[in-house]
Amino acid sequence: MSDESTAGAKFDRLVALMARLRAPGGCPWDREQTFDTIKPYTLEETYEVLDAIDRRDWRGLAEELGDFLLQAVFYAQMAQEEGRFTISDALDAICQKLIRRHPHVFGDAEAKTPDDVKVRWDQIKDEEKKQRGDAPKALLSSVPRNMPALVEAQQIASKAAGVGFDWANVEQVIDKLHEELDELRSARNGSDPAQVADELGDMLFVIVNIARFLKVDPEQALRGTNAKFRKRFGYVEEQLAGRGRKLTEARIEEMEELWQEAKRSDA
């Protein structure tokens, strides 16, 4: 038996297990779930996958990907029970889409760079919408409003840039950041907290655009900084504990000195 058929058999088992859990006499918790109640778990599993990747925890990633696959199987099982579609329909849809949108691999088209692939992908996607007779929608309507704000900003900015609404270069965006920082300082001198929040939001949006110009994923960049802060702050706490001190008992100068030690150890 090939690796592919083994994986297929194991996927079939997962589908069968999910059907059993949802069937009469199955699990009371699984049986009462709906599309809406499962959504928070889908988001949680997504972030756990990302966390395992960040930590390069490959064994953990294998487990998290299993949990991630379960989400798709769970939704498909509920859809099948309602007579809407099956997991086979979902698998057919993604396989057909991958073949259709990669004519440079499965056909005679050419795409020599990742940018070429992205342009062709978007062209094929637009053509698919025309063939389905989808009514024209506002450009940004395709960006979900319920995704994390940083990711939403990234997609909004990319969509707008795709039709030419963009800065000419990253230096212009950096200049815009300084402008927004001045506006934030001005807002702080006022008495309207809403204006401060508004200006801070503008500044964050500009930073997302700087990341786009530099081809950096802002979500992953921030996750990396969060991990770095955790590590360095953990060093400060550990060193203080070794001296019989608590964080609340240390002076800021002492914590800063230890922070710099942690920083040097990262170099």
TIMAR-473243 format. One record per atom (N, C-alpha, C): residue in three letters; x, y, z. Coordinates in steps of 0.02 Angstrom, whole numbers, plus 50000, padded with zeros to 5 digits. Atoms other than C-alpha are relative to their C-alpha. Layout:
<atoms>
alaXYZ/...
</atoms>
This chain:
<atoms>
met500424994050000/met500005000050000/met500445006250000/ser499594994050005/ser500715017049950/ser499855004850056/asp500114994949948/asp500925031650067/asp499365003949986/glu500594996150017/glu499565040849971/glu499364996350019/ser500615003849984/ser498285026849989/ser499924999150075/thr500045000449927/thr498735025050173/thr499715006450029/ala500274993649977/ala498415043650200/ala499265000549983/gly500714999850020/gly496785041950103/gly499574995750046/ala500385004549956/ala496235027250210/ala499915003150069/lys500044996849935/lys496625036850368/lys499525005949999/phe500474994550006/phe495655051850305/phe499284997350000/asp500665003250000/asp494165040350269/asp499804998150071/arg500155001949931/arg494295034150448/arg499795006150041/leu500184993949964/leu494245051950514/leu499295002149982/val500684998350022/val492685055450411/val499494995450033/ala500465004949970/ala491875039450477/ala499935001250075/leu500024998649928/leu492335043750657/leu499565006150014/met500414993949990/met491545061050640/met499264998449989/ala500695001850013/ala489965053550567/ala499714996050060/arg500225004049942/arg489875041250713/arg499875004550060/leu500094995449943/leu490085055250841/leu499365004049993/arg500604995950012/arg488655064950761/arg499364995849995/ala500585004450011/ala487515049950740/ala499614999050066/pro500385001749939/pro486115045050862/pro500394995050042/gly499625004349956/gly486935037151012/gly500745001950002/gly499314997850001/gly488545046550976/gly500155004650059/cys499794995549946/cys489335060551078/cys499505005750008/pro500484994549989/pro488075072751157/pro500285006849981/trp499704993450016/trp489295087351139/trp500055001049925/asp499914999450073/asp489705083950956/asp499325000749965/arg500654999950032/arg487875081350914/arg499655006750005/glu500354993649991/glu487325098250981/glu500355005949966/gln499634994550031/gln488635108350887/gln499675002249934/thr500254997150062/thr488165119850742/thr500585003449964/phe499484996450037/phe489145129350609/phe500265005950042/asp499804994049963/asp489145144650721/asp500384998350065/thr499665001649937/thr489665135850882/thr500704997349989/ile499345002850014/ile491155127650798/ile500505005449978/lys499554994750026/lys491865143950726/lys500555002050049/pro499454998049954/pro492815149050885/pro500554994850005/tyr499505005349997/tyr493675132050888/tyr500445000049937/thr499624999750062/thr494185134050707/thr500545005450004/leu499514994649992/leu495025150650747/leu500544997950049/glu499515002249950/glu495855143150901/glu500494995049970/glu499565005050030/glu496535128350802/glu500475003249949/thr499574996550048/thr497195140150668/thr500605003150035/tyr499454996749964/tyr498225149850794/tyr500464994850032/glu499575005149971/glu498855133750874/glu500464997149946/val499575002150055/val499505128250703/val500565005149990/leu499504994850009/leu500395144950683/leu500515000050056/asp499555000149943/asp501125143650857/asp500494994349995/ala499555005750008/ala501835126350823/ala500525001349946/ile499534998350053/ile502625132850663/ile500525004950027/asp499544995049972/asp503385147750754/asp500524996750046/arg499555003349953/arg504135136150885/arg500404994349967/arg499685005550036/arg504725123850751/arg499904993450037/asp500195006049964/asp503835110450851/asp499664995349950/trp500275003950056/trp503615097850710/trp499544994450024/arg500465005149973/arg502855084050817/arg499345003350021/gly500604996349980/gly501655096750891/gly499605002349939/leu500344997750060/leu501275103350717/leu499594994449968/ala500375005750027/ala500775085950658/ala499344999050036/glu500615000749960/glu499535084950801/glu499515005749987/glu500434994250011/glu498885102550773/glu499674999849930/leu500295000650067/leu498635099250587/leu499444994949999/gly500555004749993/gly497585084150635/gly499385003450028/asp500564996349972/asp496505095450742/asp499705004849948/phe500224995450052/phe496425107750597/phe499584996449947/leu500385004050048/leu495845094150477/leu499324998250028/leu500635001849969/leu494505089250601/leu499485005549990/gln500474994550009/gln493735106550583/gln499644999549932/ala500305000750067/ala493465104050396/ala499524994149997/val500435005950001/val492755086650422/val499375001250041/phe500584998549958/phe491605093050560/phe499495004149961/tyr500454995950039/tyr490875106650449/tyr499664996049944/ala500275003950056/ala490665094650303/ala499494994950024/gln500485004849973/gln489775081750412/gln499335003550014/met500614996349986/met488525094850471/met499645001949935/ala500304998250065/ala488265100550291/ala499674993949967/gln500295006150029/gln487955082550235/gln499344998350034/glu500625001549963/glu486665080150372/glu499435004549977/glu500514995350022/glu485745095450305/glu499884999549925/gly500095001050072/gly485875089250125/gly500305005549957/arg499704994350037/arg486985103650070/arg500594997949956/phe499435002750038/phe488625095350017/phe500354994950044/thr499625005049963/thr489835081750069/thr500745001850000/ile499284998849999/ile491685081150110/ile500304998549932/ser499755001550067/ser491935073349938/ser499915005949953/asp500104993950040/asp491185088949859/asp500535005250015/ala499494995149981/ala492395099749957/ala500684998149972/leu499375002450027/leu493875088949904/leu500035000949924/asp500034999050073/asp493325089249722/asp500115007349983/ala499964992850014/ala493155108149729/ala500715002650006/ile499334997449993/ile494905111349794/ile500484997049950/cys499575003150050/cys495735098749677/cys499895003349931/gln500154996850064/gln494845106349526/gln500275007249998/lys499764993249998/lys495295123849583/lys500755000349993/leu499275000050005/leu497135119649604/leu500244998749929/ile499825001550070/ile497225112249429/ile499835005949956/arg500244994550042/arg496215126449352/arg500435006350008/arg499634993849987/arg497245140249434/arg500764999249995/his499295001150013/his498935132449395/his500114997449929/pro499905002350070/pro498915131249205/pro500734999749980/his499285000350013/his500805134149209/his500304993550024/val499775006549977/val500955117249296/val499624994449965/phe500425005250028/phe499495107149228/phe499785001549928/gly500174998250068/gly499345115849059/gly500605002849963/asp499464997450043/asp500345125448928/asp500195007250017/ala499854993149983/ala500375142549011/ala500695000650032/glu499354998849970/glu501975150549076/glu499935004950059/ala499964995549942/ala502335158749244/ala500684998750031/lys499305001249980/lys504175160949284/lys500165002550071/thr499864997349934/thr504055170649448/thr499384999450044/pro500595000149956/pro502935170349603/pro499515005649984/asp500454994550018/asp502255187349549/asp499584998349939/asp500365002250059/asp501785180049380/asp499424995350020/val500515004749976/val500845166149470/val499425003750033/lys500534996249964/lys499905178649580/lys499565003749951/val500404996350050/val499365189149430/val499544995249963/arg500415004850037/arg498765173949335/arg499444997150044/trp500515002649953/trp497865167149490/trp499415004850005/asp500534995049994/asp496895183449509/asp499605000649935/gln500354999650064/gln496475183849323/gln499524994249992/ile500425005950005/ile495805166149327/ile499415000450049/lys500524999249950/lys494835169949485/lys499465004849976/asp500494995250027/asp494005185049403/asp499604996949943/glu500355003350056/glu493585174649249/glu499494995050026/glu500475004849970/glu492775161349359/glu499385003650025/lys500574996249976/lys491665174549437/lys499555002249942/lys500404998050058/lys491115180649265/lys499614994149973/gln500345005950025/gln490705162949210/gln499424997950044/arg500555001649954/arg489655160349366/arg499455005149998/gly500504994750003/gly488745176349329/gly499945003850065/asp500024996349937/asp489195183849498/asp499925007549986/ala500094992850008/ala488585201649514/ala500635003650023/pro499404996249979/pro490005214349524/pro499925002450072/lys500014997949931/lys490445218249703/lys500525005550011/ala499504995049981/ala491355232449786/ala500664996450012/leu499345003249998/leu493225228949782/leu500154997050068/leu499805002349934/leu493435227349970/leu499484995550033/ser500525004249970/ser491845217249999/ser500234992850008/ser499765006949996/ser492825201149974/ser500454998950061/val499585000649941/val493885204850129/val499554999150061/pro500445001249942/pro493025196950281/pro500125005250055/arg499944995149947/arg492665209250421/arg500154996950068/asn499925003249934/asn492825196350560/asn500694996950010/met499335002649990/met494655191950534/met500405004750045/pro499594995649959/pro496035198850647/pro500155006649964/ala499954993450031/ala496205217550616/ala500655000949961/leu499364999250035/leu498045216350566/leu499984996549933/val500065003750063/val497665203250433/val499515003649954/glu500494996350040/glu496135213050375/glu500335006149968/ala499664994150027/ala497195228850354/ala500474998049943/gln499535002450051/gln498485218950255/gln499634998549935/gln500385001850060/gln497165212250134/gln499675006149968/ile500314993950026/ile496265228950117/ile500525004049961/ala499484996150032/ala497895237850075/ala500234996849935/ser499785003650060/ser498405224449949/ser499485000649945/lys500534999450050/lys496705225249862/lys500015007049968/ala499994993150026/ala496785244249847/ala500625001149957/ala499394999150038/ala498585243649787/ala499954996549932/gly500075003850062/gly498095230849655/gly499655003849944/val500334995950051/val497035243949566/val500325006949994/gly499624993850009/gly498345257649580/gly499945005150055/phe500074995149945/phe497815266249742/phe500554998550050/asp499415001949961/asp499535265849820/asp500525005549998/trp499424995650001/trp501115275249863/trp500484997749945/ala499525001850052/ala502515275549735/ala500574995750026/asn499445003849971/asn503835268549853/asn499945000150076/val500045000849928/val504155263850033/val500195006450037/glu499814993849968/glu504965280650072/glu499405004550011/gln500604996049993/gln503305289250042/gln499564997450057/val500405002949946/val502455277250162/val500315001750068/ile499664998249938/ile503775280650295/ile499875007350017/asp500174992949989/asp503475299350271/asp499295000650028/lys500694999949976/lys501625295850297/lys499974997850073/leu499985002249931/leu502045286750458/leu500195005750047/his499804994249959/his502925302250525/his499425005150005/glu500584995550001/glu501405312650474/glu499474997650050/glu500505002749954/glu500235300950568/glu500235000450073/leu499744999449932/leu501385301250720/leu499915007150026/asp500124993049980/asp501275320350723/asp499275001150017/glu500714999349987/glu499385319050713/glu499804996650066/leu500145003449937/leu499385306750858/leu500235004450059/arg499774995549948/arg500425318850962/arg499505005750011/ser500484994549996/ser499195332650921/ser499354997750035/ala500625002649970/ala497705321650968/ala500084999050075/arg499885001049928/arg498505317851137/arg499925006550039/asn500074993549967/asn498475336451176/asn499275002150007/gly500714998449997/gly496605336651152/gly499654996350056/ser500395003249947/ser495215329651260/ser499534994749974/asp500455004850030/asp494425317151142/asp500364993249993/pro499685006650004/pro494965298951175/pro499874996549934/ala500175003250063/ala494075293551016/ala500475002249945/gln499554997550051/gln495195304650912/gln500704996950007/val499355003349988/val496745297150994/val499984992949972/ala500075006850026/ala496115279650953/ala500005000149924/asp500044999450072/asp495735285250775/asp500695001149969/glu499334998650027/glu497485292250747/glu500474994150010/leu499585005949989/leu498295276950824/leu499844994649948/gly500205004850052/gly497285266050705/gly500305001849932/asp499704997850063/asp497885276550558/asp500754998249997/met499285001449998/met499685274250614/met500134992549990/leu499935007250008/leu499485255450628/leu499884997849927/phe500155001650070/phe498725254850453/phe500595001749955/val499414998050040/val500225264150382/val500574995050011/ile499485004849986/ile501405252050469/ile499884993549961/val500175005950040/val500495237550384/val500215001149928/asn499804998650069/asn500815246050218/asn500765000249991/ile499275000450002/ile502665248150258/ile500214992749994/ala499855007150002/ala502705229450290/ala499864997149930/arg500175002550068/arg501855226350122/arg500535001949950/phe499484997950047/phe503145236550028/phe500644996150011/leu499395003649984/leu504545227350117/leu499924992549994/lys500165007150009/lys503705210550081/lys500094996150066/val499995003149934/val503575206650267/val499284998850023/asp500675001449972/asp502045198250343/asp499965003250069/pro500024996549935/pro501585210250485/pro499764995650057/glu500245004549948/glu500655196750580/glu500574995850027/gln499455004349979/gln502165185350582/gln500575004150031/ala499494995649971/ala503345199950617/ala499835001650073/leu500214998449932/leu502325204650771/leu500034993850045/arg499965006249961/arg502215186550828/arg500734998750019/gly499305001049985/gly504115185650816/gly500235004750056/thr499824995249947/thr504295201350922/thr499694998050066/asn500325002449938/asn503055194551049/asn500414994450032/ala499615005649975/ala504085178651064/ala500675002650029/lys499374997249977/lys505685188851083/lys499905003650067/phe500154996549937/phe504895199551220/phe499904994950056/arg500125005149950/arg504295184051312/arg500674997150026/lys499365003149982/lys506055176651308/lys500425004750043/arg499584995249963/arg506945192451367/arg499705001750068/phe500324998549936/phe505665196451501/phe500064994150048/gly499915006049959/gly505765178551560/gly500694999750031/tyr499324999749973/tyr507645180851580/tyr500045004850059/val500014995049946/val507365196451685/val499694997050063/glu500355003049943/glu506135187251797/glu500414994550032/glu499595005549975/glu507265172051812/glu500605002550040/gln499424997349966/gln508785182451859/gln499825003250067/leu500234996949938/leu507825192251989/leu499824994650052/ala500185005449955/ala507145176052063/ala500634996950029/gly499375002749976/gly508935169852075/gly500315004350055/arg499754995449948/arg509305184952183/arg499515000650058/gly500504999849946/gly507795181452293/gly499545006049995/arg500404994050010/arg506845196052217/arg499394998549956/lys500595000250043/lys505115197952142/lys500035005849951/leu500034994650049/leu504745208551989/leu499765006450032/thr500284994049969/thr503735220452096/thr500475003350049/glu499524997249952/glu505225223052211/glu500605003249965/ala499414997550036/ala506465227752074/ala499895007149974/arg500034993350030/arg506865245352017/arg500034999449925/ile500015000150073/ile506625249451833/ile500714999749973/glu499305000050023/glu508505252551817/glu500294993050002/glu499755006949993/glu508875234951879/glu499704995549946/met500325004050052/met507605227251760/met500285001749931/glu499724997950064/glu508295237451615/glu500704997049990/glu499325002950005/glu510065231351653/glu499964992649981/leu500095007150016/leu509475213251650/leu499724999149929/trp500285000350068/trp508475216651492/trp500565000649948/gln499454999150047/gln510045222751405/gln500454993849999/glu499635006249998/glu510955206951463/glu499674994749955/ala500375004850041/ala509585196351384/ala500065001749927/lys499944997750068/lys509685206751227/lys500684998149970/arg499335001650025/arg511565204251212/arg500084992449989/ser499965007250008/ser511355185551235/ser499664997649937/asp500355001850063/asp510205185351082/asp500435001649939/ala499604997750057/ala511525193650972/ala500444994449973/
</atoms>
